[in-house]
């Protein structure tokens, strides 16, 4: 089975721009969750989707949004980028919302 | 809300020796998962071991084992016969199994422990 695939691996964006990150989960997995990792804040939960529905959301501003498609692939979008959005964004997939999660390699976003 | 605490920012071990990483957590729930993840310099988060809270038996995966103390809310990871490839950041994580909880679906991570393995 293929693992979790995140694209792109690296991104450099300018303040004020928007960005879309993609995550393809392991085949058969219906839950996708997103995390932001920074040296200062560690790993923080962004949101979780199951069967195209957002089931939980972390404490992030509305500039951070996401969605999940019928094939379980997920995207997250960040609008009006700020310097502080520079981080490693990790996607994890699991069979359901309460089972073990497997991570992709992450997308490294740099905002300049 | 659940919290996970790793009190050791850094640990080191000699190759072939044994090391134990500590993790404590706080929750009012009774049904949950606990995990240890490893994040090497490549940044890929790798699942090392999992423990279901309702199972009293401690999980084991080859050289990795846990000491799960539910009443004390403690979940430590023991790495035996340490290898150079074990060097990484290790994260302890909690995941609720209760659909009615506000934390359902999310992983809550500790701050991480950097493990250095000396040859």
Interface residues (C-beta under 8 A of the other chain):
Chain A: X31 X33 X35 X42 X43 X45 X48 X50 X55 X56 X58 X88 X90 X92 X97 X98 X99 X100 X101 X102 X103 X105 X106 X108
Chain B: X33 X35 X37 X42 X43 X44 X45 X46 X47 X50 X91 X95 X96 X97 X98 X99 X102 X103 X104 X105 X106 X107 X108 X109 X111 X112
